[in-house]
Amino acid sequence: MKSSRVLTSLAFGLCLLAAPAAAQSNDDLYNRGTAAVNKGDAIAARDAFCAIKDAGFKDAKEQCSTYTAEATRQLNRYRQNYLEGVALMGQGKLDEAEFKFRNVKAGERVADAQQKLDEVAKLKRDKAAADAAASQSAAADANAKRALDAGIEAYNRGDFIAAKNQLDSVTGRYQGEAQNYLGRINSYNAKMSEARGYEAAKNFTAARQAYTEAARIKPDGPGDPLDAVTRVTQLAAAGSAPAPAVPSPTPAKAAASRDEVKTINAAQYIAEGRKLLAKGDLKRARRYFGDVLAQDPNNADAAAGMKEIRDKDTSTGPANAAEEDPLLAAAIRIYYQGDYEQADFRLKNYIFNGLGKKMGLANFYAGATSLSKYYLGGAADQSLLVDARKKFKEAKAVEGFVPPEKLISPKILKVYQDAS
């Protein structure tokens, strides 16, 4: 009996001790939940409030319900952050993607987000390396372009030594263009050397042919090949030495250029030109008819279209230098290829039939063509010189015309400047 009373007393004492401990645990959980709320951590708040099993303890039940809903929304935001981060990563927006992944702080995507952060870091390193390589490549291209431009400028003014020094240094994307100019220089020098050898041996006919080929490559090149043609022609005519016949030179194949005449369907272009003409779009119609005439200068339909444009065009003043003129460009290209007869025909056809508006440039090259024929003929046909001076005067009379000084022989330019 005494033993039973002892056990009962002990159990009662343990209950008294347990009650404050449970109350303390609920307080701790509640305080932890409140602290989580203050930090904006709905998930931790939910876990703390919902861990309080005493349904009547303060407002723990209501807080559990509130932060369970808020925690669900927060987990959804983390999930959405992950998905948006993946999308941004795919778009290459690495900084924005990194921000999204760093804001996946709980839920089933935490480990995935961390893995994506590692991937983003690697992509950033790779991009930095690629950007550095691209920057180096761009710098190399810029240096190559400067060297190419300097080389072309030196070539145009006839300074082949400076041109070679610049062009030899060109690498990368511009190397092909540089090699094209170097090929011209080498071909020119070879022909000039060949011509001088013939001239020294008093084989003036062969010398004239070699100088002529050099002039077709660069009329105003070092050593003035046009003047050399005149000189050896006069020597041959004077009978300074017998000159054995040599085969006629084969003109070098012209390098492709941006003025190359494209192959077109003439019928389609004429039809399109007619449509534009009917709409009153004279500028574009002229371009279509001009493309046809550049390909076939004898096309009657295109010539008729050009005449109709000329009759309807009421604009005055010189043409805009930037306007494309395929017909004139084709004639000038043929001039630089050394086919002076064809260039002469096309240029005078352009002028006499009013096939374009760049009359200053057309007359200038018509004069240059006649003068080139004059020099290549040994300066014997004075009518060519007279015609050249006449065309130069007509070019000068065009308001605003400026001759292409860097593209023409100084010898020809001097005659132009003296024409009055």
DOTOR-67916 format. One record per residue (C-alpha): residue in three letters; x, y, z; residue number from 1. Coordinates in steps of 0.25 Angstrom, whole numbers, plus 2048, in hexadecimal, padded with zeros to 3 digits. Layout:
<recs>
  code    X    Y    Z  pos
   ALA    X    Y    Z  NUM
...
</recs>
This chain:
<recs>
  code    X    Y    Z  pos
   MET  800  800  800    1
   LYS  80B  809  804    2
   SER  812  806  7F7    3
   SER  806  809  7EE    4
   ARG  805  817  7F5    5
   VAL  814  819  7F1    6
   LEU  812  816  7E3    7
   THR  806  81F  7E2    8
   SER  80D  82B  7E8    9
   LEU  819  828  7DE   10
   ALA  810  828  7D2   11
   PHE  809  835  7D6   12
   GLY  816  83C  7D8   13
   LEU  81B  838  7CA   14
   CYS  80E  83E  7C4   15
   LEU  811  84B  7CB   16
   LEU  81F  84B  7C6   17
   ALA  81B  847  7B7   18
   ALA  810  853  7B6   19
   PRO  81A  85E  7B7   20
   ALA  824  857  7AD   21
   ALA  818  855  7A3   22
   ALA  814  864  7A4   23
   GLN  823  868  7A2   24
   SER  824  860  795   25
   ASN  817  866  790   26
   ASP  81D  874  793   27
   ASP  82A  871  78C   28
   LEU  823  86C  780   29
   TYR  81A  878  780   30
   ASN  825  882  781   31
   ARG  82D  87A  776   32
   GLY  821  87C  76D   33
   THR  820  88B  770   34
   ALA  82E  88D  76D   35
   ALA  82D  886  760   36
   VAL  821  88F  75C   37
   ASN  82A  89B  75F   38
   LYS  834  895  756   39
   GLY  82A  893  74B   40
   ASP  82C  884  74C   41
   ALA  81E  87E  74A   42
   ILE  823  870  74A   43
   ALA  82B  870  757   44
   ALA  81F  878  75D   45
   ARG  815  86D  758   46
   ASP  81E  862  75E   47
   ALA  81F  869  76B   48
   PHE  811  86C  76D   49
   CYS  80B  85F  768   50
   ALA  815  857  772   51
   ILE  80D  85D  77D   52
   LYS  803  851  781   53
   ASP  7FB  859  78B   54
   ALA  7F0  85E  783   55
   GLY  7EC  868  78D   56
   PHE  7FA  86E  78F   57
   LYS  7F9  87D  78B   58
   ASP  7F5  87E  77C   59
   ALA  7FF  873  778   60
   LYS  7F4  86C  770   61
   GLU  7F0  879  768   62
   GLN  7FF  87C  766   63
   CYS  801  86E  761   64
   SER  7F6  86F  757   65
   THR  7FA  87D  752   66
   TYR  809  879  750   67
   THR  806  86C  74A   68
   ALA  7FF  873  73F   69
   GLU  80A  87E  73E   70
   ALA  815  873  73E   71
   THR  80E  86C  732   72
   ARG  80E  879  72B   73
   GLN  81D  87B  72E   74
   LEU  820  86D  729   75
   ASN  819  870  71C   76
   ARG  821  87D  71B   77
   TYR  82E  875  71D   78
   ARG  829  86B  713   79
   GLN  826  876  709   80
   ASN  833  87C  70B   81
   TYR  83A  86F  707   82
   LEU  832  86E  6FA   83
   GLU  834  87D  6F7   84
   GLY  843  87B  6FA   85
   VAL  844  86F  6F0   86
   ALA  83D  878  6E5   87
   LEU  846  883  6E7   88
   MET  852  87A  6E7   89
   GLY  84D  875  6D9   90
   GLN  84D  883  6D4   91
   GLY  85B  886  6D9   92
   LYS  856  890  6E4   93
   LEU  860  88A  6EE   94
   ASP  860  895  6F8   95
   GLU  851  895  6F9   96
   ALA  850  886  6F9   97
   GLU  85A  886  705   98
   PHE  851  88F  70D   99
   LYS  845  886  70B  100
   PHE  84D  879  70F  101
   ARG  852  880  71B  102
   ASN  844  883  71F  103
   VAL  840  874  720  104
   LYS  842  873  72F  105
   ALA  839  867  732  106
   GLY  831  85C  72C  107
   GLU  834  851  722  108
   ARG  83C  85A  718  109
   VAL  847  85E  722  110
   ALA  851  854  71E  111
   ASP  84D  856  70F  112
   ALA  84F  865  711  113
   GLN  85D  863  717  114
   GLN  861  85A  70B  115
   LYS  85C  865  702  116
   LEU  864  86F  709  117
   ASP  871  867  707  118
   GLU  86D  866  6F8  119
   VAL  86B  875  6F7  120
   ALA  878  878  6FD  121
   LYS  87F  86F  6F3  122
   LEU  877  875  6E8  123
   LYS  87C  883  6ED  124
   ARG  88A  87E  6ED  125
   ASP  889  879  6DF  126
   LYS  882  886  6DA  127
   ALA  88D  88E  6E0  128
   ALA  897  886  6D8  129
   ALA  890  886  6CB  130
   ASP  88E  896  6CD  131
   ALA  89D  897  6CF  132
   ALA  8A0  88F  6C3  133
   ALA  895  897  6BB  134
   SER  89B  8A4  6BF  135
   GLN  8A9  89F  6BB  136
   SER  8A4  89A  6AE  137
   ALA  89C  8A8  6AC  138
   ALA  8A9  8AF  6AF  139
   ALA  8B1  8A7  6A5  140
   ASP  8A6  8A9  69A  141
   ALA  8A7  8B8  69D  142
   ASN  8B6  8B8  69C  143
   ALA  8B5  8B0  68F  144
   LYS  8AA  8B9  689  145
   ARG  8B3  8C5  68C  146
   ALA  8BF  8BF  685  147
   LEU  8B6  8BB  679  148
   ASP  8B0  8C9  678  149
   ALA  8BE  8CF  679  150
   GLY  8C3  8C4  66F  151
   ILE  8B8  8C7  665  152
   GLU  8BB  8D6  666  153
   ALA  8C9  8D5  664  154
   TYR  8C6  8CC  658  155
   ASN  8BC  8D6  652  156
   ARG  8C7  8E1  653  157
   GLY  8D1  8D8  64C  158
   ASP  8DA  8D6  658  159
   PHE  8DC  8C7  657  160
   ILE  8E7  8C5  661  161
   ALA  8DE  8CB  66C  162
   ALA  8D2  8C3  667  163
   LYS  8DA  8B6  668  164
   ASN  8DF  8B9  676  165
   GLN  8D0  8BC  67B  166
   LEU  8CA  8B1  673  167
   ASP  8D4  8A6  677  168
   SER  8D0  8A8  686  169
   VAL  8C1  8A6  683  170
   THR  8BB  899  689  171
   GLY  8AE  893  68C  172
   ARG  8A1  897  685  173
   TYR  8A8  8A1  67D  174
   GLN  8B3  899  678  175
   GLY  8AC  895  66B  176
   GLU  8AA  8A3  667  177
   ALA  8B8  8A7  66A  178
   GLN  8BE  89B  662  179
   ASN  8B6  8A0  656  180
   TYR  8BD  8AD  657  181
   LEU  8CA  8A7  659  182
   GLY  8C7  89E  64D  183
   ARG  8C5  8AA  644  184
   ILE  8D2  8B1  649  185
   ASN  8DA  8A4  646  186
   SER  8D3  8A3  638  187
   TYR  8D6  8B2  636  188
   ASN  8E4  8B1  63A  189
   ALA  8E7  8A5  632  190
   LYS  8E1  8AB  625  191
   MET  8E9  8B8  627  192
   SER  8F6  8B0  629  193
   GLU  8F3  8A8  61D  194
   ALA  8F0  8B5  615  195
   ARG  8FD  8BC  61A  196
   GLY  905  8AF  615  197
   TYR  8FF  8B0  608  198
   GLU  901  8BF  607  199
   ALA  910  8BD  60B  200
   ALA  911  8B3  600  201
   LYS  90B  8BD  5F6  202
   ASN  8FF  8B3  5F4  203
   PHE  8F5  8BF  5F4  204
   THR  8E9  8B8  5EF  205
   ALA  8EA  8AD  5FA  206
   ALA  8ED  8B8  604  207
   ARG  8E1  8C0  600  208
   GLN  8D8  8B3  602  209
   ALA  8DE  8B1  610  210
   TYR  8DC  8BF  614  211
   THR  8CE  8BF  60F  212
   GLU  8CB  8B3  618  213
   ALA  8D1  8BA  624  214
   ALA  8C8  8C6  620  215
   ARG  8BC  8BD  620  216
   ILE  8BF  8B9  62E  217
   LYS  8C2  8C7  634  218
   PRO  8C2  8D3  629  219
   ASP  8C9  8DC  633  220
   GLY  8D2  8D2  63A  221
   PRO  8E1  8D4  63D  222
   GLY  8E9  8D7  630  223
   ASP  8DD  8DD  629  224
   PRO  8DA  8D2  61F  225
   LEU  8D1  8DB  616  226
   ASP  8DD  8E4  614  227
   ALA  8E6  8D8  612  228
   VAL  8DC  8D3  607  229
   THR  8DD  8E0  600  230
   ARG  8EC  8E0  601  231
   VAL  8EF  8D2  5FB  232
   THR  8E4  8D4  5F1  233
   GLN  8EC  8E1  5EC  234
   LEU  8F9  8D9  5EC  235
   ALA  8F3  8CE  5E4  236
   ALA  8ED  8D7  5DA  237
   ALA  8FB  8DE  5D9  238
   GLY  901  8D1  5D5  239
   SER  90B  8D2  5E0  240
   ALA  90C  8C3  5DF  241
   PRO  905  8B7  5D8  242
   ALA  8FA  8B1  5E1  243
   PRO  8F6  8A3  5DF  244
   ALA  8E7  8A0  5E0  245
   VAL  8E2  89A  5ED  246
   PRO  8D4  895  5F0  247
   SER  8CA  89E  5F4  248
   PRO  8C8  89F  603  249
   THR  8BD  898  60A  250
   PRO  8B6  8A2  613  251
   ALA  8B7  89D  621  252
   LYS  8A9  899  627  253
   ALA  8A4  8A4  62F  254
   ALA  8A2  8A2  63E  255
   ALA  893  8A2  642  256
   SER  88F  8AF  648  257
   ARG  882  8B5  64F  258
   ASP  87F  8BB  641  259
   GLU  87F  8AE  63A  260
   VAL  872  8AD  631  261
   LYS  869  8A2  636  262
   THR  862  898  62D  263
   ILE  853  89C  62D  264
   ASN  847  897  626  265
   ALA  845  8A3  61C  266
   ALA  836  8A1  619  267
   GLN  833  8A0  628  268
   TYR  83B  8AD  62B  269
   ILE  834  8B4  61F  270
   ALA  826  8B0  624  271
   GLU  82A  8B5  632  272
   GLY  82F  8C2  62C  273
   ARG  822  8C4  624  274
   LYS  81A  8C2  631  275
   LEU  822  8CC  639  276
   LEU  822  8D6  62D  277
   ALA  813  8D5  62D  278
   LYS  813  8D8  63C  279
   GLY  81C  8E4  63A  280
   ASP  827  8DE  641  281
   LEU  832  8E3  637  282
   LYS  83E  8E1  640  283
   ARG  83B  8D2  642  284
   ALA  837  8D0  634  285
   ARG  844  8D6  62F  286
   ARG  84B  8CC  638  287
   TYR  844  8C0  632  288
   PHE  846  8C5  623  289
   GLY  854  8C9  627  290
   ASP  857  8BB  62B  291
   VAL  852  8B5  61E  292
   LEU  85A  8BF  616  293
   ALA  867  8BC  61F  294
   GLN  865  8AD  61A  295
   ASP  861  8B0  60C  296
   PRO  863  8BF  607  297
   ASN  85C  8BC  5FA  298
   ASN  84F  8B8  601  299
   ALA  844  8C0  5FA  300
   ASP  839  8BF  605  301
   ALA  842  8C3  610  302
   ALA  847  8CF  607  303
   ALA  838  8D3  604  304
   GLY  835  8D2  613  305
   MET  841  8DB  616  306
   LYS  83C  8E5  60C  307
   GLU  82F  8E5  612  308
   ILE  835  8E8  61F  309
   ARG  83D  8F4  61A  310
   ASP  830  8FA  613  311
   LYS  829  8F9  621  312
   ASP  834  8FD  62A  313
   THR  832  90B  62E  314
   SER  83C  90C  639  315
   THR  848  915  637  316
   GLY  856  916  63C  317
   PRO  861  90B  63C  318
   ALA  85F  8FD  642  319
   ASN  861  8F9  650  320
   ALA  86F  8F3  650  321
   ALA  86A  8E8  659  322
   GLU  85F  8E3  64F  323
   GLU  862  8D6  649  324
   ASP  864  8D6  63A  325
   PRO  867  8C8  635  326
   LEU  868  8CC  626  327
   LEU  873  8D6  629  328
   ALA  87A  8CD  633  329
   ALA  87B  8C2  628  330
   ALA  881  8CC  61E  331
   ILE  88B  8D1  628  332
   ARG  88F  8C2  62C  333
   ILE  891  8BF  61E  334
   TYR  89A  8CB  61D  335
   TYR  8A3  8C6  628  336
   GLN  8A3  8B8  622  337
   GLY  8AA  8BF  616  338
   ASP  89F  8BD  60C  339
   TYR  8A0  8CB  607  340
   GLU  897  8C9  5FA  341
   GLN  88C  8C3  602  342
   ALA  88D  8CD  60D  343
   ASP  88D  8D8  603  344
   PHE  880  8D3  5FC  345
   ARG  879  8D1  60A  346
   LEU  87D  8DF  60F  347
   LYS  879  8E6  603  348
   ASN  86C  8DF  602  349
   TYR  869  8E3  610  350
   ILE  86C  8F1  60D  351
   PHE  866  8F3  600  352
   ASN  859  8EB  603  353
   GLY  857  8F1  611  354
   LEU  857  8E4  618  355
   GLY  85A  8E9  626  356
   LYS  85D  8F6  62E  357
   LYS  86C  8F5  631  358
   MET  870  8FC  625  359
   GLY  87D  902  62C  360
   LEU  882  8F4  62F  361
   ALA  87E  8EF  621  362
   ASN  885  8FA  61A  363
   PHE  891  8F9  622  364
   TYR  893  8EA  620  365
   ALA  890  8EC  611  366
   GLY  89B  8F6  610  367
   ALA  8A4  8EC  618  368
   THR  8A1  8E1  60E  369
   SER  8A4  8EA  602  370
   LEU  8B1  8EE  609  371
   SER  8B5  8E0  60C  372
   LYS  8B3  8DC  5FE  373
   TYR  8BB  8E8  5FA  374
   TYR  8C7  8E4  602  375
   LEU  8C6  8D5  5FF  376
   GLY  8C7  8D9  5F0  377
   GLY  8D4  8E0  5F2  378
   ALA  8CE  8EE  5F3  379
   ALA  8CC  8EE  5E4  380
   ASP  8BD  8F0  5E2  381
   GLN  8BA  8FF  5E6  382
   SER  8AB  8FD  5E5  383
   LEU  8AB  8F5  5F1  384
   LEU  8B2  8FF  5F9  385
   VAL  8A8  90A  5F4  386
   ASP  89D  901  5F8  387
   ALA  8A3  8FE  606  388
   ARG  8A4  90D  608  389
   LYS  896  910  603  390
   LYS  890  905  60D  391
   PHE  898  90B  618  392
   LYS  893  919  616  393
   GLU  885  913  616  394
   ALA  887  90C  623  395
   LYS  88D  919  629  396
   ALA  880  920  625  397
   VAL  877  917  62E  398
   GLU  874  91E  63B  399
   GLY  87A  917  647  400
   PHE  882  90D  63F  401
   VAL  88F  908  646  402
   PRO  898  8FF  63E  403
   PRO  89D  8F1  645  404
   GLU  8AB  8F6  646  405
   LYS  8B0  8EA  64E  406
   LEU  8AB  8E0  643  407
   ILE  8B1  8E6  637  408
   SER  8BF  8E8  631  409
   PRO  8C5  8F5  635  410
   LYS  8C9  8F7  626  411
   ILE  8BA  8F6  622  412
   LEU  8B6  8FF  62E  413
   LYS  8C0  90A  629  414
   VAL  8B9  90B  61C  415
   TYR  8AC  90C  623  416
   GLN  8B1  917  62C  417
   ASP  8B7  91E  620  418
   ALA  8AA  91D  617  419
   SER  8A3  92A  615  420
</recs>
